[in-house]
Each structure stands twice: as C-alpha cells, then as structure tokens.
Amino acid sequence: MDFRTIFVTALTLSLCLACDKLGKSGESGSDVDPEPPAVTVEPFRIAVVGDIQAPDQKAYEMAREVILDDLGKRKDIEAAFFLGDLSMENSEVLEKSAKLFKSWSFPVYAVPGNHDRDGELMGKRSLDTWKRNFGTPDTTFVLKGVRFILMNNVRTGTEVQGKDYAGGFTEPQKMWLDKTIHTEFDGRTFFLSHIAVSSCKGKDTLATIFSGVGPLMLLNAHTHMVSRSSWQGYETFDAGAPYAYKWKSDKGAELMSCGAPRGYFIFTVDPEAEGDDYLKIEFLSAIEEYPAPAYACVDSSGKLIVNVYAGAEDGSITADGRKMSYKKMPDPRISSRDKDSKHIWILKNSGNKAGDSVVLEYSDKHYNFTKTLTVK
C-alpha cells in the first residue's frame, strides 16, 4: 500500500468516526451544535472614590494615612475608581499616586479633575502628566459583564465666573461618546466623569446623546458633597470628597459640605440581577467621630434631624417607628450654612432630647440599614 492509499484511508476513517460522534445527517439534532455551558457572572465589588485633592507631599502622605493605604489593602474588590482631583495642581502627587496604585493587587481606573492639570491657575493648562501616568482619559471597557465609560469633561481654556475651566465635552468627544454609548451592549453601564453631566455646557445635546441608552448610572465628584439623584431618567451619584485639601487644617473640615464625613463607597454589583437589585451601596467613613451610616441630633424646638450619609432623595426612614420627612437643608454641624444637604430627614416635635437612643430604619432601592444611634 503506497503513501497516497494510506492517507486517503486514514482520512475516510476519521470522517466516519466524526459523523458517528455528531449524529448522522437527517437524524434529530444532527445538524445542531451542542449548546455551550451557561456562564454565570457572580456579583462583584468595586470602590468608588471622590476628590482626594492633595496639594503637596505632606498632604499626600496624610491622604495615604486617612484612606489610601487602607483601601489598597482590601482583598474583596475587583477594582477602584477615582472620580478626579487626585491632586491640587501638583504633578508630583499625580506621579506618586499612579505609582502607588500600580502596587495594589487590583486595577485602578481614574478620570482627571480640574485640579489634575499641568500649569498655573488661569494660565495655559494641559493633561500631559495625567496622560503619561494614567493613559487616555476617554476610554471604555467591560468588567464582569458591566460596561464602564470614563471621560474627561473638564474643558480647559474656558473662563467662567473666574474659573479657568468649564464642564463639557468637545465635538470629537461627543462623537466618540455617541458612538460608544450606543454600541449594542446587553448589560448595565456606569458613566464616570469628574463634573456631573447635568452641570455641563450643552446639556441639550448631551441629553440627546444619552437618550435611549439602556440601564445606566452616572458617577461624578467635584462638589465635595454626597448626592444621589437623577438626570434625564438616569440615576446620578456624586461621591463627595474623602480628603480635600483643607482636611485637618480647618475646623469642621472632617465633614463634607453635605454633612457626610469624609469617606468612600463600596458598590456590590450583580450583573444578572433584575431591576434595582443590581446594586447595593455601602458608605465607609474615614472619621471615627462620625461613623457610618448616619448622624442624629435635635434642635432647640425638639425637631429630630437625621443625616443619612449615603441616602437618596427617594429614600424613606423611621425613627422608633415614626416616619420622618425628607428636607433639603444644611447640616447643623456645618459652619458654612450656604449649601443644602440632599440626604436629611426631619421629625418635628419629636420629643427626643440629646442623649436619647433612637432606632433608625432606612431604605431605598440600593441602600438600607437598621441602626440605633445616640441623639446629639
């Protein structure tokens, strides 16, 4: 038997064995590939961090002491997301931050803030240091079945009310965003920027771009306040400022403008959950004096005031079973009383006094707790 005969015989035998394994033509299921095994995407956790805003080496080391080193040691998260203003016009801080993040066991993603640019205030500004250390600001990727879109929306060279920037996107950015966000994707999306999209120039155009997008949450920082609300029917989340450049130097600076203590958030994301169950929120306070999840005090009129640090405008709360009313108002502890907190509830004529214990039960679609607090 020559080589050609041996080769043809072996090929024929192989084909016969293959046909016998897959089923003969015409038999039920013979022309259908076996279904691949179902892939289950488990819930995962991420850290969401607002403005660090360290102006120099000393402040950077303090920021590490207060929040960064503890965050870097976590073993229960898949990634950390920083929402801008890592520095305060200090390229060295950006470089040190990038080096620190690379030493962590999980990836870190970040968007630039208005204080993360090179150059002097009200002068020529650039993102050269940022890009060299963190890469292209506008990017998208999928993590465990969830899509993340990160964009720089700090418009340099635009002076508005004494500022050398404005929130917004260039025309090329809008084209990229329109194409990216409308790319078919069967899952949820988080959109991250430093400045809230609702505060950007050209909101009408942006509203059109975001129109018709699937399940979406918008994340930002910049305001030094924690705020959960909505824009164009999409949930919004302002992560506040866990550090800020005045921390430990100004009296009362351990609290953000909304009365929440400096801290950060852990999101537990379930890609396969239905409805609002896809997300659970946890707030971690970096201030021992004001631990999570809330603060309760009573004023001279007997009104009980509760600040739920991670509360949403549509949340509900009871104090010892008594329903409280939502009210946008400044936190009584904030010396600068010009900014309303968006997570305060009140109970008039409560009958409570300082030193009383009160059982709080809070709930919204992503956050809930039962906690006994001492009224201040």
GIPEKA-V334234 format. One record per backbone hydrogen bond with DSSP energy under -0.5 kcal/mol. NH is the residue of the N-H (numbers start at 1). CO is the residue of the C=O. E is the energy in kcal/mol with one decimal. If there is no record, write none. Layout:
nh=NH co=CO e=E
nh=NH co=CO e=E
//
This chain:
nh=6 co=2 e=-2.0
nh=7 co=3 e=-2.5
nh=8 co=4 e=-2.2
nh=9 co=5 e=-2.1
nh=10 co=6 e=-2.2
nh=11 co=7 e=-2.2
nh=12 co=8 e=-2.4
nh=13 co=9 e=-2.2
nh=14 co=10 e=-2.1
nh=15 co=11 e=-2.2
nh=16 co=12 e=-2.1
nh=17 co=13 e=-2.2
nh=18 co=14 e=-2.1
nh=19 co=15 e=-2.5
nh=20 co=16 e=-2.3
nh=21 co=17 e=-1.8
nh=22 co=18 e=-2.2
nh=23 co=19 e=-1.6
nh=27 co=24 e=-2.0
nh=30 co=27 e=-2.3
nh=32 co=29 e=-1.2
nh=40 co=38 e=-0.6
nh=41 co=39 e=-0.6
nh=42 co=40 e=-0.7
nh=44 co=269 e=-2.5
nh=46 co=267 e=-2.2
nh=47 co=79 e=-2.1
nh=48 co=265 e=-2.6
nh=49 co=81 e=-2.8
nh=51 co=240 e=-1.6
nh=52 co=85 e=-1.0
nh=53 co=85 e=-3.1
nh=54 co=86 e=-1.7
nh=55 co=53 e=-0.5
nh=60 co=56 e=-2.3
nh=61 co=57 e=-2.3
nh=62 co=58 e=-2.0
nh=63 co=59 e=-2.5
nh=64 co=60 e=-2.0
nh=65 co=61 e=-2.1
nh=66 co=62 e=-2.5
nh=67 co=63 e=-2.6
nh=68 co=63 e=-2.0
nh=69 co=64 e=-2.1
nh=71 co=67 e=-2.3
nh=72 co=68 e=-2.6
nh=73 co=69 e=-0.9
nh=73 co=70 e=-0.6
nh=74 co=71 e=-1.5
nh=78 co=45 e=-3.5
nh=79 co=45 e=-0.6
nh=80 co=107 e=-1.9
nh=81 co=47 e=-2.6
nh=82 co=109 e=-2.6
nh=83 co=49 e=-2.6
nh=88 co=54 e=-1.2
nh=89 co=115 e=-2.8
nh=94 co=90 e=-1.4
nh=95 co=91 e=-2.2
nh=96 co=92 e=-2.5
nh=97 co=93 e=-2.6
nh=98 co=94 e=-2.4
nh=99 co=95 e=-2.0
nh=100 co=96 e=-2.4
nh=101 co=97 e=-2.8
nh=102 co=98 e=-1.7
nh=103 co=99 e=-0.7
nh=103 co=100 e=-1.3
nh=104 co=101 e=-1.3
nh=105 co=72 e=-0.6
nh=107 co=78 e=-0.7
nh=109 co=80 e=-2.7
nh=111 co=82 e=-1.7
nh=116 co=113 e=-1.6
nh=118 co=126 e=-2.9
nh=123 co=120 e=-2.0
nh=126 co=118 e=-1.2
nh=131 co=127 e=-3.0
nh=132 co=128 e=-2.1
nh=133 co=129 e=-1.6
nh=134 co=130 e=-3.5
nh=135 co=130 e=-0.6
nh=135 co=131 e=-1.4
nh=139 co=137 e=-0.7
nh=139 co=150 e=-2.4
nh=141 co=148 e=-1.9
nh=143 co=146 e=-3.2
nh=144 co=142 e=-0.5
nh=146 co=143 e=-1.7
nh=147 co=188 e=-2.8
nh=148 co=141 e=-3.0
nh=149 co=190 e=-2.6
nh=150 co=139 e=-2.9
nh=151 co=192 e=-2.3
nh=153 co=151 e=-0.6
nh=155 co=153 e=-0.8
nh=155 co=166 e=-3.2
nh=156 co=154 e=-0.8
nh=157 co=164 e=-1.1
nh=158 co=155 e=-0.7
nh=159 co=157 e=-0.6
nh=160 co=158 e=-0.6
nh=160 co=163 e=-1.5
nh=163 co=160 e=-1.7
nh=166 co=155 e=-1.2
nh=168 co=153 e=-2.1
nh=174 co=170 e=-2.3
nh=175 co=171 e=-2.2
nh=176 co=172 e=-2.3
nh=177 co=173 e=-3.0
nh=178 co=174 e=-2.8
nh=179 co=175 e=-2.1
nh=180 co=176 e=-2.7
nh=181 co=177 e=-3.1
nh=182 co=178 e=-1.1
nh=183 co=180 e=-1.1
nh=187 co=185 e=-1.4
nh=189 co=215 e=-1.9
nh=190 co=147 e=-2.5
nh=191 co=217 e=-2.8
nh=192 co=149 e=-3.2
nh=192 co=190 e=-0.5
nh=193 co=219 e=-2.0
nh=199 co=196 e=-1.8
nh=200 co=197 e=-1.6
nh=201 co=167 e=-3.1
nh=206 co=202 e=-2.2
nh=207 co=203 e=-2.9
nh=208 co=204 e=-1.7
nh=209 co=205 e=-2.2
nh=210 co=206 e=-2.7
nh=211 co=207 e=-1.0
nh=213 co=210 e=-1.7
nh=217 co=189 e=-1.9
nh=218 co=235 e=-2.8
nh=219 co=191 e=-3.4
nh=219 co=217 e=-0.5
nh=220 co=237 e=-2.4
nh=221 co=194 e=-2.0
nh=223 co=221 e=-1.1
nh=227 co=225 e=-0.5
nh=227 co=238 e=-1.7
nh=229 co=236 e=-1.4
nh=231 co=234 e=-2.5
nh=234 co=231 e=-2.3
nh=235 co=216 e=-0.8
nh=236 co=229 e=-2.1
nh=237 co=218 e=-2.4
nh=238 co=227 e=-3.4
nh=239 co=220 e=-2.8
nh=239 co=237 e=-0.6
nh=240 co=225 e=-0.9
nh=243 co=51 e=-1.4
nh=244 co=52 e=-1.1
nh=247 co=244 e=-1.8
nh=249 co=246 e=-2.0
nh=250 co=246 e=-1.8
nh=253 co=250 e=-2.1
nh=255 co=252 e=-1.6
nh=256 co=260 e=-3.4
nh=257 co=224 e=-1.5
nh=259 co=256 e=-2.1
nh=262 co=254 e=-1.9
nh=264 co=284 e=-1.8
nh=265 co=48 e=-2.3
nh=266 co=282 e=-2.6
nh=267 co=46 e=-2.8
nh=268 co=280 e=-2.8
nh=269 co=44 e=-3.4
nh=269 co=267 e=-0.7
nh=270 co=278 e=-3.0
nh=271 co=269 e=-0.6
nh=273 co=270 e=-1.5
nh=277 co=274 e=-1.5
nh=278 co=275 e=-1.1
nh=279 co=276 e=-1.4
nh=280 co=268 e=-1.9
nh=281 co=366 e=-2.6
nh=282 co=266 e=-1.9
nh=284 co=264 e=-3.0
nh=285 co=283 e=-0.6
nh=286 co=262 e=-3.3
nh=288 co=286 e=-0.6
nh=290 co=287 e=-1.0
nh=291 co=288 e=-0.6
nh=295 co=307 e=-1.7
nh=297 co=305 e=-2.4
nh=299 co=303 e=-2.0
nh=302 co=299 e=-1.9
nh=304 co=347 e=-2.6
nh=305 co=297 e=-3.3
nh=306 co=345 e=-3.0
nh=307 co=295 e=-2.7
nh=308 co=306 e=-0.7
nh=308 co=343 e=-1.9
nh=309 co=293 e=-1.4
nh=309 co=307 e=-0.9
nh=310 co=293 e=-0.5
nh=311 co=308 e=-2.4
nh=313 co=228 e=-1.3
nh=315 co=312 e=-2.1
nh=316 co=363 e=-2.3
nh=318 co=361 e=-1.8
nh=319 co=322 e=-2.5
nh=320 co=318 e=-0.5
nh=320 co=359 e=-3.1
nh=322 co=319 e=-1.7
nh=323 co=321 e=-0.5
nh=324 co=317 e=-2.5
nh=325 co=346 e=-2.9
nh=327 co=344 e=-2.5
nh=329 co=327 e=-0.7
nh=329 co=341 e=-1.0
nh=334 co=331 e=-1.9
nh=337 co=335 e=-1.2
nh=338 co=336 e=-0.6
nh=339 co=336 e=-0.6
nh=341 co=329 e=-2.6
nh=345 co=306 e=-2.6
nh=346 co=325 e=-2.9
nh=347 co=304 e=-1.9
nh=350 co=302 e=-1.8
nh=350 co=347 e=-0.7
nh=355 co=375 e=-3.2
nh=356 co=353 e=-2.1
nh=358 co=373 e=-2.7
nh=360 co=358 e=-0.7
nh=360 co=371 e=-3.3
nh=361 co=318 e=-2.0
nh=362 co=369 e=-2.6
nh=363 co=316 e=-2.2
nh=364 co=367 e=-1.8
nh=369 co=362 e=-2.0
nh=371 co=360 e=-2.6
nh=373 co=358 e=-2.7
nh=373 co=371 e=-0.6
nh=375 co=356 e=-3.3
nh=375 co=373 e=-0.5
nh=376 co=296 e=-2.3
//
